[in-house]
């Protein structure tokens, strides 16, 4: 079982993410690969004291990289987009 602090790894602060936060109330987070939507919803509600209306999640595959003669990959990770109810917002700065 994952606790709330290990489910949410970090918020993703990007230009597009801030636009969606202002327009749609949608915030993106990097989350634990083993976390499901219910665990993500509960963790965000508990950590940020907000009400979540829905959660979308996606597994992001690592990219192939090359440095000289060596080949490798960046790490795979999981992204979650959390939509809040209209009266709530999160201050990420």
HTML snippet that shows the backbone in 3Dmol.js (N, CA, C, O; Angstrom):
<script src="https://3Dmol.org/build/3Dmol-min.js"></script>
<div id="view" style="width:600px;height:400px;position:relative"></div>
<script>
const pdb = `
ATOM      1  N   UNK A   1       0.841  -1.186   0.000  1.00  0.00           N
ATOM      2  CA  UNK A   1       0.000   0.000   0.000  1.00  0.00           C
ATOM      3  C   UNK A   1       0.880   1.240   0.000  1.00  0.00           C
ATOM      4  O   UNK A   1       1.837   1.326   0.769  1.00  0.00           O
ATOM      5  N   UNK A   2       0.563   2.185  -0.847  1.00  0.00           N
ATOM      6  CA  UNK A   2       1.318   3.427  -0.952  1.00  0.00           C
ATOM      7  C   UNK A   2       0.702   4.482  -0.034  1.00  0.00           C
ATOM      8  O   UNK A   2      -0.521   4.591   0.060  1.00  0.00           O
ATOM      9  N   UNK A   3       1.558   5.261   0.645  1.00  0.00           N
ATOM     10  CA  UNK A   3       1.018   6.368   1.429  1.00  0.00           C
ATOM     11  C   UNK A   3       0.928   7.605   0.532  1.00  0.00           C
ATOM     12  O   UNK A   3       1.458   7.617  -0.579  1.00  0.00           O
ATOM     13  N   UNK A   4       0.247   8.651   1.030  1.00  0.00           N
ATOM     14  CA  UNK A   4      -0.055   9.822   0.209  1.00  0.00           C
ATOM     15  C   UNK A   4       1.187  10.518  -0.323  1.00  0.00           C
ATOM     16  O   UNK A   4       1.196  10.989  -1.460  1.00  0.00           O
ATOM     17  N   UNK A   5       2.229  10.586   0.484  1.00  0.00           N
ATOM     18  CA  UNK A   5       3.447  11.286   0.063  1.00  0.00           C
ATOM     19  C   UNK A   5       4.255  10.501  -0.963  1.00  0.00           C
ATOM     20  O   UNK A   5       5.032  11.096  -1.711  1.00  0.00           O
ATOM     21  N   UNK A   6       4.094   9.188  -1.015  1.00  0.00           N
ATOM     22  CA  UNK A   6       4.835   8.410  -2.012  1.00  0.00           C
ATOM     23  C   UNK A   6       4.047   8.263  -3.320  1.00  0.00           C
ATOM     24  O   UNK A   6       4.609   7.824  -4.324  1.00  0.00           O
ATOM     25  N   UNK A   7       2.765   8.619  -3.325  1.00  0.00           N
ATOM     26  CA  UNK A   7       1.971   8.556  -4.551  1.00  0.00           C
ATOM     27  C   UNK A   7       2.323   9.738  -5.457  1.00  0.00           C
ATOM     28  O   UNK A   7       2.597   9.550  -6.643  1.00  0.00           O
ATOM     29  N   UNK A   8       2.317  10.956  -4.903  1.00  0.00           N
ATOM     30  CA  UNK A   8       2.638  12.159  -5.667  1.00  0.00           C
ATOM     31  C   UNK A   8       4.139  12.401  -5.580  1.00  0.00           C
ATOM     32  O   UNK A   8       4.657  12.660  -4.493  1.00  0.00           O
ATOM     33  N   UNK A   9       4.842  12.321  -6.697  1.00  0.00           N
ATOM     34  CA  UNK A   9       6.286  12.548  -6.699  1.00  0.00           C
ATOM     35  C   UNK A   9       6.590  14.035  -6.796  1.00  0.00           C
ATOM     36  O   UNK A   9       7.356  14.568  -5.992  1.00  0.00           O
ATOM     37  N   UNK A  10       5.988  14.714  -7.786  1.00  0.00           N
ATOM     38  CA  UNK A  10       6.198  16.156  -7.916  1.00  0.00           C
ATOM     39  C   UNK A  10       5.143  16.739  -8.846  1.00  0.00           C
ATOM     40  O   UNK A  10       4.627  16.029  -9.709  1.00  0.00           O
ATOM     41  N   UNK A  11       4.813  18.018  -8.687  1.00  0.00           N
ATOM     42  CA  UNK A  11       3.931  18.664  -9.663  1.00  0.00           C
ATOM     43  C   UNK A  11       4.717  19.012 -10.914  1.00  0.00           C
ATOM     44  O   UNK A  11       5.906  19.321 -10.837  1.00  0.00           O
ATOM     45  N   UNK A  12       4.066  18.963 -12.060  1.00  0.00           N
ATOM     46  CA  UNK A  12       4.692  19.321 -13.330  1.00  0.00           C
ATOM     47  C   UNK A  12       4.302  20.762 -13.660  1.00  0.00           C
ATOM     48  O   UNK A  12       3.151  21.040 -13.996  1.00  0.00           O
ATOM     49  N   UNK A  13       5.265  21.669 -13.561  1.00  0.00           N
ATOM     50  CA  UNK A  13       5.008  23.084 -13.808  1.00  0.00           C
ATOM     51  C   UNK A  13       5.557  23.436 -15.186  1.00  0.00           C
ATOM     52  O   UNK A  13       6.765  23.595 -15.364  1.00  0.00           O
ATOM     53  N   UNK A  14       4.659  23.556 -16.152  1.00  0.00           N
ATOM     54  CA  UNK A  14       5.013  23.917 -17.519  1.00  0.00           C
ATOM     55  C   UNK A  14       4.069  25.023 -17.980  1.00  0.00           C
ATOM     56  O   UNK A  14       3.068  25.305 -17.320  1.00  0.00           O
ATOM     57  N   UNK A  15       4.386  25.645 -19.105  1.00  0.00           N
ATOM     58  CA  UNK A  15       3.503  26.687 -19.639  1.00  0.00           C
ATOM     59  C   UNK A  15       2.117  26.120 -19.948  1.00  0.00           C
ATOM     60  O   UNK A  15       1.101  26.716 -19.592  1.00  0.00           O
ATOM     61  N   UNK A  16       2.088  24.977 -20.606  1.00  0.00           N
ATOM     62  CA  UNK A  16       0.813  24.369 -20.956  1.00  0.00           C
ATOM     63  C   UNK A  16       0.059  23.944 -19.704  1.00  0.00           C
ATOM     64  O   UNK A  16      -1.160  24.097 -19.629  1.00  0.00           O
ATOM     65  N   UNK A  17       0.777  23.413 -18.722  1.00  0.00           N
ATOM     66  CA  UNK A  17       0.145  23.002 -17.480  1.00  0.00           C
ATOM     67  C   UNK A  17      -0.464  24.172 -16.726  1.00  0.00           C
ATOM     68  O   UNK A  17      -1.557  24.044 -16.175  1.00  0.00           O
ATOM     69  N   UNK A  18       0.219  25.306 -16.691  1.00  0.00           N
ATOM     70  CA  UNK A  18      -0.312  26.487 -16.013  1.00  0.00           C
ATOM     71  C   UNK A  18      -1.517  27.052 -16.763  1.00  0.00           C
ATOM     72  O   UNK A  18      -2.449  27.568 -16.146  1.00  0.00           O
ATOM     73  N   UNK A  19      -1.498  26.955 -18.096  1.00  0.00           N
ATOM     74  CA  UNK A  19      -2.651  27.397 -18.881  1.00  0.00           C
ATOM     75  C   UNK A  19      -3.881  26.547 -18.557  1.00  0.00           C
ATOM     76  O   UNK A  19      -4.969  27.081 -18.343  1.00  0.00           O
ATOM     77  N   UNK A  20      -3.707  25.223 -18.520  1.00  0.00           N
ATOM     78  CA  UNK A  20      -4.828  24.340 -18.192  1.00  0.00           C
ATOM     79  C   UNK A  20      -5.301  24.558 -16.754  1.00  0.00           C
ATOM     80  O   UNK A  20      -6.492  24.427 -16.470  1.00  0.00           O
ATOM     81  N   UNK A  21      -4.387  24.887 -15.852  1.00  0.00           N
ATOM     82  CA  UNK A  21      -4.776  25.142 -14.464  1.00  0.00           C
ATOM     83  C   UNK A  21      -5.658  26.383 -14.388  1.00  0.00           C
ATOM     84  O   UNK A  21      -6.640  26.402 -13.646  1.00  0.00           O
ATOM     85  N   UNK A  22      -5.313  27.416 -15.149  1.00  0.00           N
ATOM     86  CA  UNK A  22      -6.094  28.653 -15.118  1.00  0.00           C
ATOM     87  C   UNK A  22      -7.418  28.530 -15.854  1.00  0.00           C
ATOM     88  O   UNK A  22      -8.426  29.079 -15.409  1.00  0.00           O
ATOM     89  N   UNK A  23      -7.427  27.817 -16.978  1.00  0.00           N
ATOM     90  CA  UNK A  23      -8.621  27.735 -17.810  1.00  0.00           C
ATOM     91  C   UNK A  23      -9.566  26.619 -17.366  1.00  0.00           C
ATOM     92  O   UNK A  23     -10.771  26.838 -17.246  1.00  0.00           O
ATOM     93  N   UNK A  24      -9.022  25.422 -17.122  1.00  0.00           N
ATOM     94  CA  UNK A  24      -9.859  24.255 -16.858  1.00  0.00           C
ATOM     95  C   UNK A  24      -9.790  23.736 -15.426  1.00  0.00           C
ATOM     96  O   UNK A  24     -10.573  22.860 -15.057  1.00  0.00           O
ATOM     97  N   UNK A  25      -8.878  24.253 -14.614  1.00  0.00           N
ATOM     98  CA  UNK A  25      -8.704  23.730 -13.259  1.00  0.00           C
ATOM     99  C   UNK A  25      -8.064  22.358 -13.258  1.00  0.00           C
ATOM    100  O   UNK A  25      -8.367  21.526 -12.403  1.00  0.00           O
ATOM    101  N   UNK A  26      -7.155  22.114 -14.238  1.00  0.00           N
ATOM    102  CA  UNK A  26      -6.493  20.821 -14.374  1.00  0.00           C
ATOM    103  C   UNK A  26      -5.015  20.974 -14.016  1.00  0.00           C
ATOM    104  O   UNK A  26      -4.328  21.836 -14.564  1.00  0.00           O
ATOM    105  N   UNK A  27      -4.532  20.151 -13.111  1.00  0.00           N
ATOM    106  CA  UNK A  27      -3.143  20.207 -12.660  1.00  0.00           C
ATOM    107  C   UNK A  27      -2.470  18.878 -12.972  1.00  0.00           C
ATOM    108  O   UNK A  27      -3.077  17.818 -12.814  1.00  0.00           O
ATOM    109  N   UNK A  28      -1.203  18.933 -13.419  1.00  0.00           N
ATOM    110  CA  UNK A  28      -0.498  17.696 -13.757  1.00  0.00           C
ATOM    111  C   UNK A  28       0.577  17.390 -12.730  1.00  0.00           C
ATOM    112  O   UNK A  28       1.224  18.285 -12.186  1.00  0.00           O
ATOM    113  N   UNK A  29       0.748  16.096 -12.481  1.00  0.00           N
ATOM    114  CA  UNK A  29       1.697  15.609 -11.497  1.00  0.00           C
ATOM    115  C   UNK A  29       2.432  14.396 -12.052  1.00  0.00           C
ATOM    116  O   UNK A  29       1.889  13.634 -12.851  1.00  0.00           O
ATOM    117  N   UNK A  30       3.679  14.233 -11.613  1.00  0.00           N
ATOM    118  CA  UNK A  30       4.368  12.965 -11.825  1.00  0.00           C
ATOM    119  C   UNK A  30       4.022  12.109 -10.621  1.00  0.00           C
ATOM    120  O   UNK A  30       4.189  12.538  -9.479  1.00  0.00           O
ATOM    121  N   UNK A  31       3.542  10.898 -10.871  1.00  0.00           N
ATOM    122  CA  UNK A  31       3.084  10.032  -9.789  1.00  0.00           C
ATOM    123  C   UNK A  31       3.817   8.699  -9.834  1.00  0.00           C
ATOM    124  O   UNK A  31       4.486   8.371 -10.814  1.00  0.00           O
ATOM    125  N   UNK A  32       3.678   7.950  -8.766  1.00  0.00           N
ATOM    126  CA  UNK A  32       4.264   6.618  -8.661  1.00  0.00           C
ATOM    127  C   UNK A  32       3.667   5.725  -9.747  1.00  0.00           C
ATOM    128  O   UNK A  32       2.465   5.778 -10.007  1.00  0.00           O
ATOM    129  N   UNK A  33       4.508   4.905 -10.381  1.00  0.00           N
ATOM    130  CA  UNK A  33       4.041   4.043 -11.477  1.00  0.00           C
ATOM    131  C   UNK A  33       2.990   3.037 -11.028  1.00  0.00           C
ATOM    132  O   UNK A  33       2.173   2.595 -11.835  1.00  0.00           O
ATOM    133  N   UNK A  34       3.001   2.673  -9.758  1.00  0.00           N
ATOM    134  CA  UNK A  34       2.061   1.665  -9.261  1.00  0.00           C
ATOM    135  C   UNK A  34       0.755   2.261  -8.750  1.00  0.00           C
ATOM    136  O   UNK A  34      -0.155   1.518  -8.381  1.00  0.00           O
ATOM    137  N   UNK A  35       0.645   3.587  -8.723  1.00  0.00           N
ATOM    138  CA  UNK A  35      -0.557   4.241  -8.182  1.00  0.00           C
ATOM    139  C   UNK A  35      -1.702   4.174  -9.184  1.00  0.00           C
ATOM    140  O   UNK A  35      -1.498   4.316 -10.389  1.00  0.00           O
ATOM    141  N   UNK A  36      -2.916   3.953  -8.666  1.00  0.00           N
ATOM    142  CA  UNK A  36      -4.088   3.966  -9.531  1.00  0.00           C
ATOM    143  C   UNK A  36      -4.837   5.293  -9.341  1.00  0.00           C
ATOM    144  O   UNK A  36      -4.439   6.121  -8.521  1.00  0.00           O
ATOM    145  N   UNK A  37      -5.917   5.489 -10.100  1.00  0.00           N
ATOM    146  CA  UNK A  37      -6.625   6.772 -10.084  1.00  0.00           C
ATOM    147  C   UNK A  37      -7.224   7.094  -8.715  1.00  0.00           C
ATOM    148  O   UNK A  37      -7.222   8.252  -8.299  1.00  0.00           O
ATOM    149  N   UNK A  38      -7.725   6.104  -8.026  1.00  0.00           N
ATOM    150  CA  UNK A  38      -8.308   6.329  -6.705  1.00  0.00           C
ATOM    151  C   UNK A  38      -7.251   6.781  -5.715  1.00  0.00           C
ATOM    152  O   UNK A  38      -7.494   7.697  -4.929  1.00  0.00           O
ATOM    153  N   UNK A  39      -6.084   6.156  -5.739  1.00  0.00           N
ATOM    154  CA  UNK A  39      -5.003   6.549  -4.842  1.00  0.00           C
ATOM    155  C   UNK A  39      -4.507   7.958  -5.155  1.00  0.00           C
ATOM    156  O   UNK A  39      -4.198   8.725  -4.243  1.00  0.00           O
ATOM    157  N   UNK A  40      -4.431   8.300  -6.436  1.00  0.00           N
ATOM    158  CA  UNK A  40      -4.002   9.641  -6.838  1.00  0.00           C
ATOM    159  C   UNK A  40      -5.000  10.677  -6.349  1.00  0.00           C
ATOM    160  O   UNK A  40      -4.610  11.717  -5.819  1.00  0.00           O
ATOM    161  N   UNK A  41      -6.277  10.399  -6.525  1.00  0.00           N
ATOM    162  CA  UNK A  41      -7.324  11.332  -6.091  1.00  0.00           C
ATOM    163  C   UNK A  41      -7.250  11.555  -4.581  1.00  0.00           C
ATOM    164  O   UNK A  41      -7.289  12.698  -4.125  1.00  0.00           O
ATOM    165  N   UNK A  42      -7.145  10.496  -3.816  1.00  0.00           N
ATOM    166  CA  UNK A  42      -7.086  10.625  -2.359  1.00  0.00           C
ATOM    167  C   UNK A  42      -5.842  11.373  -1.908  1.00  0.00           C
ATOM    168  O   UNK A  42      -5.909  12.174  -0.976  1.00  0.00           O
ATOM    169  N   UNK A  43      -4.705  11.124  -2.556  1.00  0.00           N
ATOM    170  CA  UNK A  43      -3.460  11.783  -2.177  1.00  0.00           C
ATOM    171  C   UNK A  43      -3.521  13.284  -2.452  1.00  0.00           C
ATOM    172  O   UNK A  43      -3.099  14.078  -1.611  1.00  0.00           O
ATOM    173  N   UNK A  44      -4.035  13.685  -3.609  1.00  0.00           N
ATOM    174  CA  UNK A  44      -4.132  15.110  -3.942  1.00  0.00           C
ATOM    175  C   UNK A  44      -5.100  15.807  -2.999  1.00  0.00           C
ATOM    176  O   UNK A  44      -4.818  16.908  -2.528  1.00  0.00           O
ATOM    177  N   UNK A  45      -6.234  15.182  -2.719  1.00  0.00           N
ATOM    178  CA  UNK A  45      -7.207  15.788  -1.807  1.00  0.00           C
ATOM    179  C   UNK A  45      -6.622  15.977  -0.410  1.00  0.00           C
ATOM    180  O   UNK A  45      -6.876  16.993   0.237  1.00  0.00           O
ATOM    181  N   UNK A  46      -5.852  15.016   0.052  1.00  0.00           N
ATOM    182  CA  UNK A  46      -5.285  15.096   1.399  1.00  0.00           C
ATOM    183  C   UNK A  46      -4.122  16.083   1.482  1.00  0.00           C
ATOM    184  O   UNK A  46      -4.043  16.862   2.432  1.00  0.00           O
ATOM    185  N   UNK A  47      -3.219  16.059   0.499  1.00  0.00           N
ATOM    186  CA  UNK A  47      -2.030  16.915   0.538  1.00  0.00           C
ATOM    187  C   UNK A  47      -2.389  18.382   0.319  1.00  0.00           C
ATOM    188  O   UNK A  47      -1.884  19.249   1.031  1.00  0.00           O
ATOM    189  N   UNK A  48      -3.254  18.674  -0.654  1.00  0.00           N
ATOM    190  CA  UNK A  48      -3.550  20.052  -1.035  1.00  0.00           C
ATOM    191  C   UNK A  48      -4.876  20.579  -0.474  1.00  0.00           C
ATOM    192  O   UNK A  48      -5.198  21.746  -0.697  1.00  0.00           O
ATOM    193  N   UNK A  49      -5.641  19.778   0.234  1.00  0.00           N
ATOM    194  CA  UNK A  49      -6.930  20.170   0.824  1.00  0.00           C
ATOM    195  C   UNK A  49      -7.890  20.729  -0.230  1.00  0.00           C
ATOM    196  O   UNK A  49      -8.413  21.833  -0.084  1.00  0.00           O
ATOM    197  N   UNK A  50      -8.110  19.962  -1.276  1.00  0.00           N
ATOM    198  CA  UNK A  50      -9.013  20.328  -2.357  1.00  0.00           C
ATOM    199  C   UNK A  50      -9.957  19.165  -2.640  1.00  0.00           C
ATOM    200  O   UNK A  50      -9.795  18.083  -2.074  1.00  0.00           O
ATOM    201  N   UNK A  51     -10.934  19.376  -3.504  1.00  0.00           N
ATOM    202  CA  UNK A  51     -11.840  18.324  -3.950  1.00  0.00           C
ATOM    203  C   UNK A  51     -11.580  18.045  -5.423  1.00  0.00           C
ATOM    204  O   UNK A  51     -11.581  18.968  -6.238  1.00  0.00           O
ATOM    205  N   UNK A  52     -11.358  16.786  -5.771  1.00  0.00           N
ATOM    206  CA  UNK A  52     -11.037  16.370  -7.129  1.00  0.00           C
ATOM    207  C   UNK A  52     -12.291  15.846  -7.805  1.00  0.00           C
ATOM    208  O   UNK A  52     -13.035  15.057  -7.222  1.00  0.00           O
ATOM    209  N   UNK A  53     -12.527  16.294  -9.060  1.00  0.00           N
ATOM    210  CA  UNK A  53     -13.689  15.792  -9.787  1.00  0.00           C
ATOM    211  C   UNK A  53     -13.333  14.577 -10.644  1.00  0.00           C
ATOM    212  O   UNK A  53     -14.111  13.625 -10.714  1.00  0.00           O
ATOM    213  N   UNK A  54     -12.154  14.596 -11.304  1.00  0.00           N
ATOM    214  CA  UNK A  54     -11.747  13.422 -12.084  1.00  0.00           C
ATOM    215  C   UNK A  54     -10.235  13.400 -12.246  1.00  0.00           C
ATOM    216  O   UNK A  54      -9.557  14.412 -12.067  1.00  0.00           O
ATOM    217  N   UNK A  55      -9.724  12.221 -12.591  1.00  0.00           N
ATOM    218  CA  UNK A  55      -8.284  12.008 -12.765  1.00  0.00           C
ATOM    219  C   UNK A  55      -8.056  11.283 -14.083  1.00  0.00           C
ATOM    220  O   UNK A  55      -8.744  10.314 -14.404  1.00  0.00           O
ATOM    221  N   UNK A  56      -7.088  11.766 -14.832  1.00  0.00           N
ATOM    222  CA  UNK A  56      -6.640  11.067 -16.034  1.00  0.00           C
ATOM    223  C   UNK A  56      -5.174  10.709 -15.822  1.00  0.00           C
ATOM    224  O   UNK A  56      -4.398  11.517 -15.312  1.00  0.00           O
ATOM    225  N   UNK A  57      -4.803   9.511 -16.211  1.00  0.00           N
ATOM    226  CA  UNK A  57      -3.407   9.102 -16.017  1.00  0.00           C
ATOM    227  C   UNK A  57      -2.874   8.467 -17.297  1.00  0.00           C
ATOM    228  O   UNK A  57      -3.622   7.902 -18.096  1.00  0.00           O
ATOM    229  N   UNK A  58      -1.547   8.579 -17.468  1.00  0.00           N
ATOM    230  CA  UNK A  58      -0.905   8.025 -18.657  1.00  0.00           C
ATOM    231  C   UNK A  58       0.495   7.575 -18.302  1.00  0.00           C
ATOM    232  O   UNK A  58       1.208   8.257 -17.566  1.00  0.00           O
ATOM    233  N   UNK A  59       0.886   6.428 -18.823  1.00  0.00           N
ATOM    234  CA  UNK A  59       2.255   5.947 -18.662  1.00  0.00           C
ATOM    235  C   UNK A  59       3.104   6.545 -19.777  1.00  0.00           C
ATOM    236  O   UNK A  59       2.770   6.428 -20.956  1.00  0.00           O
ATOM    237  N   UNK A  60       4.206   7.187 -19.392  1.00  0.00           N
ATOM    238  CA  UNK A  60       5.107   7.829 -20.345  1.00  0.00           C
ATOM    239  C   UNK A  60       6.330   6.934 -20.540  1.00  0.00           C
ATOM    240  O   UNK A  60       7.067   6.661 -19.593  1.00  0.00           O
ATOM    241  N   UNK A  61       6.533   6.491 -21.752  1.00  0.00           N
ATOM    242  CA  UNK A  61       7.646   5.590 -22.057  1.00  0.00           C
ATOM    243  C   UNK A  61       8.945   6.395 -22.164  1.00  0.00           C
ATOM    244  O   UNK A  61       8.949   7.511 -22.685  1.00  0.00           O
ATOM    245  N   UNK A  62      10.036   5.826 -21.672  1.00  0.00           N
ATOM    246  CA  UNK A  62      11.339   6.471 -21.768  1.00  0.00           C
ATOM    247  C   UNK A  62      11.824   6.549 -23.208  1.00  0.00           C
ATOM    248  O   UNK A  62      11.471   5.712 -24.040  1.00  0.00           O
ATOM    249  N   UNK A  63      12.638   7.566 -23.493  1.00  0.00           N
ATOM    250  CA  UNK A  63      13.135   7.759 -24.852  1.00  0.00           C
ATOM    251  C   UNK A  63      14.526   7.145 -25.003  1.00  0.00           C
ATOM    252  O   UNK A  63      15.305   7.089 -24.051  1.00  0.00           O
ATOM    253  N   UNK A  64      14.820   6.685 -26.228  1.00  0.00           N
ATOM    254  CA  UNK A  64      16.143   6.158 -26.531  1.00  0.00           C
ATOM    255  C   UNK A  64      17.122   7.319 -26.640  1.00  0.00           C
ATOM    256  O   UNK A  64      16.818   8.333 -27.268  1.00  0.00           O
ATOM    257  N   UNK A  65      18.286   7.174 -26.037  1.00  0.00           N
ATOM    258  CA  UNK A  65      19.332   8.190 -26.076  1.00  0.00           C
ATOM    259  C   UNK A  65      20.661   7.545 -26.422  1.00  0.00           C
ATOM    260  O   UNK A  65      20.896   6.368 -26.147  1.00  0.00           O
ATOM    261  N   UNK A  66      21.521   8.344 -27.032  1.00  0.00           N
ATOM    262  CA  UNK A  66      22.836   7.842 -27.410  1.00  0.00           C
ATOM    263  C   UNK A  66      23.887   8.861 -26.989  1.00  0.00           C
ATOM    264  O   UNK A  66      23.733  10.061 -27.216  1.00  0.00           O
ATOM    265  N   UNK A  67      24.943   8.372 -26.380  1.00  0.00           N
ATOM    266  CA  UNK A  67      26.082   9.219 -26.019  1.00  0.00           C
ATOM    267  C   UNK A  67      27.333   8.503 -26.510  1.00  0.00           C
ATOM    268  O   UNK A  67      27.799   7.545 -25.894  1.00  0.00           O
ATOM    269  N   UNK A  68      27.867   8.984 -27.625  1.00  0.00           N
ATOM    270  CA  UNK A  68      29.001   8.308 -28.241  1.00  0.00           C
ATOM    271  C   UNK A  68      28.589   6.952 -28.781  1.00  0.00           C
ATOM    272  O   UNK A  68      27.631   6.844 -29.546  1.00  0.00           O
ATOM    273  N   UNK A  69      29.312   5.921 -28.383  1.00  0.00           N
ATOM    274  CA  UNK A  69      29.005   4.576 -28.854  1.00  0.00           C
ATOM    275  C   UNK A  69      28.024   3.857 -27.931  1.00  0.00           C
ATOM    276  O   UNK A  69      27.622   2.729 -28.213  1.00  0.00           O
ATOM    277  N   UNK A  70      27.637   4.503 -26.831  1.00  0.00           N
ATOM    278  CA  UNK A  70      26.777   3.866 -25.836  1.00  0.00           C
ATOM    279  C   UNK A  70      25.314   4.238 -26.085  1.00  0.00           C
ATOM    280  O   UNK A  70      24.988   5.404 -26.310  1.00  0.00           O
ATOM    281  N   UNK A  71      24.449   3.239 -26.042  1.00  0.00           N
ATOM    282  CA  UNK A  71      23.014   3.458 -26.182  1.00  0.00           C
ATOM    283  C   UNK A  71      22.348   3.269 -24.827  1.00  0.00           C
ATOM    284  O   UNK A  71      22.790   2.456 -24.015  1.00  0.00           O
ATOM    285  N   UNK A  72      21.298   4.012 -24.595  1.00  0.00           N
ATOM    286  CA  UNK A  72      20.573   3.872 -23.347  1.00  0.00           C
ATOM    287  C   UNK A  72      19.163   4.409 -23.493  1.00  0.00           C
ATOM    288  O   UNK A  72      18.717   4.744 -24.590  1.00  0.00           O
ATOM    289  N   UNK A  73      18.469   4.485 -22.366  1.00  0.00           N
ATOM    290  CA  UNK A  73      17.102   5.008 -22.352  1.00  0.00           C
ATOM    291  C   UNK A  73      16.914   5.889 -21.135  1.00  0.00           C
ATOM    292  O   UNK A  73      17.527   5.664 -20.091  1.00  0.00           O
ATOM    293  N   UNK A  74      16.055   6.906 -21.276  1.00  0.00           N
ATOM    294  CA  UNK A  74      15.649   7.673 -20.117  1.00  0.00           C
ATOM    295  C   UNK A  74      14.599   6.866 -19.358  1.00  0.00           C
ATOM    296  O   UNK A  74      14.040   5.911 -19.898  1.00  0.00           O
ATOM    297  N   UNK A  75      14.336   7.235 -18.145  1.00  0.00           N
ATOM    298  CA  UNK A  75      13.415   6.466 -17.304  1.00  0.00           C
ATOM    299  C   UNK A  75      11.967   6.640 -17.756  1.00  0.00           C
ATOM    300  O   UNK A  75      11.572   7.722 -18.189  1.00  0.00           O
ATOM    301  N   UNK A  76      11.192   5.584 -17.653  1.00  0.00           N
ATOM    302  CA  UNK A  76       9.749   5.662 -17.877  1.00  0.00           C
ATOM    303  C   UNK A  76       9.091   6.204 -16.621  1.00  0.00           C
ATOM    304  O   UNK A  76       9.602   6.014 -15.518  1.00  0.00           O
ATOM    305  N   UNK A  77       7.938   6.891 -16.786  1.00  0.00           N
ATOM    306  CA  UNK A  77       7.268   7.483 -15.634  1.00  0.00           C
ATOM    307  C   UNK A  77       5.772   7.577 -15.899  1.00  0.00           C
ATOM    308  O   UNK A  77       5.314   7.333 -17.015  1.00  0.00           O
ATOM    309  N   UNK A  78       5.021   7.929 -14.873  1.00  0.00           N
ATOM    310  CA  UNK A  78       3.572   8.021 -14.982  1.00  0.00           C
ATOM    311  C   UNK A  78       3.138   9.451 -14.711  1.00  0.00           C
ATOM    312  O   UNK A  78       3.605  10.089 -13.767  1.00  0.00           O
ATOM    313  N   UNK A  79       2.240   9.944 -15.551  1.00  0.00           N
ATOM    314  CA  UNK A  79       1.732  11.308 -15.445  1.00  0.00           C
ATOM    315  C   UNK A  79       0.247  11.250 -15.104  1.00  0.00           C
ATOM    316  O   UNK A  79      -0.490  10.418 -15.633  1.00  0.00           O
ATOM    317  N   UNK A  80      -0.180  12.141 -14.216  1.00  0.00           N
ATOM    318  CA  UNK A  80      -1.592  12.219 -13.866  1.00  0.00           C
ATOM    319  C   UNK A  80      -2.064  13.654 -14.023  1.00  0.00           C
ATOM    320  O   UNK A  80      -1.395  14.586 -13.576  1.00  0.00           O
ATOM    321  N   UNK A  81      -3.216  13.833 -14.657  1.00  0.00           N
ATOM    322  CA  UNK A  81      -3.842  15.141 -14.766  1.00  0.00           C
ATOM    323  C   UNK A  81      -5.075  15.105 -13.882  1.00  0.00           C
ATOM    324  O   UNK A  81      -5.972  14.285 -14.071  1.00  0.00           O
ATOM    325  N   UNK A  82      -5.102  16.016 -12.906  1.00  0.00           N
ATOM    326  CA  UNK A  82      -6.142  16.034 -11.889  1.00  0.00           C
ATOM    327  C   UNK A  82      -7.029  17.249 -12.131  1.00  0.00           C
ATOM    328  O   UNK A  82      -6.543  18.380 -12.142  1.00  0.00           O
ATOM    329  N   UNK A  83      -8.325  17.024 -12.323  1.00  0.00           N
ATOM    330  CA  UNK A  83      -9.297  18.097 -12.509  1.00  0.00           C
ATOM    331  C   UNK A  83      -9.967  18.377 -11.174  1.00  0.00           C
ATOM    332  O   UNK A  83     -10.485  17.467 -10.527  1.00  0.00           O
ATOM    333  N   UNK A  84      -9.954  19.644 -10.761  1.00  0.00           N
ATOM    334  CA  UNK A  84     -10.554  20.030  -9.483  1.00  0.00           C
ATOM    335  C   UNK A  84     -11.971  20.541  -9.688  1.00  0.00           C
ATOM    336  O   UNK A  84     -12.342  20.960 -10.785  1.00  0.00           O
ATOM    337  N   UNK A  85     -12.753  20.502  -8.626  1.00  0.00           N
ATOM    338  CA  UNK A  85     -14.094  21.075  -8.658  1.00  0.00           C
ATOM    339  C   UNK A  85     -13.961  22.594  -8.773  1.00  0.00           C
ATOM    340  O   UNK A  85     -12.931  23.138  -8.376  1.00  0.00           O
ATOM    341  N   UNK A  86     -14.970  23.299  -9.305  1.00  0.00           N
ATOM    342  CA  UNK A  86     -14.832  24.719  -9.659  1.00  0.00           C
ATOM    343  C   UNK A  86     -14.386  25.665  -8.538  1.00  0.00           C
ATOM    344  O   UNK A  86     -13.742  26.672  -8.833  1.00  0.00           O
ATOM    345  N   UNK A  87     -14.691  25.395  -7.302  1.00  0.00           N
ATOM    346  CA  UNK A  87     -14.374  26.326  -6.218  1.00  0.00           C
ATOM    347  C   UNK A  87     -12.962  26.165  -5.663  1.00  0.00           C
ATOM    348  O   UNK A  87     -12.589  26.884  -4.736  1.00  0.00           O
ATOM    349  N   UNK A  88     -12.177  25.254  -6.196  1.00  0.00           N
ATOM    350  CA  UNK A  88     -10.867  24.944  -5.617  1.00  0.00           C
ATOM    351  C   UNK A  88      -9.740  25.261  -6.601  1.00  0.00           C
ATOM    352  O   UNK A  88      -9.935  25.250  -7.816  1.00  0.00           O
ATOM    353  N   UNK A  89      -8.549  25.545  -6.045  1.00  0.00           N
ATOM    354  CA  UNK A  89      -7.339  25.725  -6.841  1.00  0.00           C
ATOM    355  C   UNK A  89      -6.127  25.378  -5.990  1.00  0.00           C
ATOM    356  O   UNK A  89      -6.205  25.328  -4.763  1.00  0.00           O
ATOM    357  N   UNK A  90      -5.005  25.141  -6.664  1.00  0.00           N
ATOM    358  CA  UNK A  90      -3.757  24.798  -5.991  1.00  0.00           C
ATOM    359  C   UNK A  90      -2.729  25.862  -6.341  1.00  0.00           C
ATOM    360  O   UNK A  90      -2.558  26.188  -7.516  1.00  0.00           O
ATOM    361  N   UNK A  91      -2.041  26.409  -5.344  1.00  0.00           N
ATOM    362  CA  UNK A  91      -0.938  27.337  -5.571  1.00  0.00           C
ATOM    363  C   UNK A  91       0.353  26.540  -5.639  1.00  0.00           C
ATOM    364  O   UNK A  91       0.818  26.021  -4.624  1.00  0.00           O
ATOM    365  N   UNK A  92       0.937  26.439  -6.830  1.00  0.00           N
ATOM    366  CA  UNK A  92       2.137  25.646  -7.017  1.00  0.00           C
ATOM    367  C   UNK A  92       3.411  26.452  -6.874  1.00  0.00           C
ATOM    368  O   UNK A  92       4.498  25.875  -6.900  1.00  0.00           O
ATOM    369  N   UNK A  93       3.319  27.764  -6.722  1.00  0.00           N
ATOM    370  CA  UNK A  93       4.527  28.585  -6.603  1.00  0.00           C
ATOM    371  C   UNK A  93       4.763  29.009  -5.184  1.00  0.00           C
ATOM    372  O   UNK A  93       5.737  29.707  -4.902  1.00  0.00           O
TER     373      UNK A  93
END
`;
const viewer = $3Dmol.createViewer("view");
viewer.addModel(pdb, "pdb");
viewer.setStyle({}, {cartoon: {color: "spectrum"}});
viewer.zoomTo();
viewer.render();
</script>
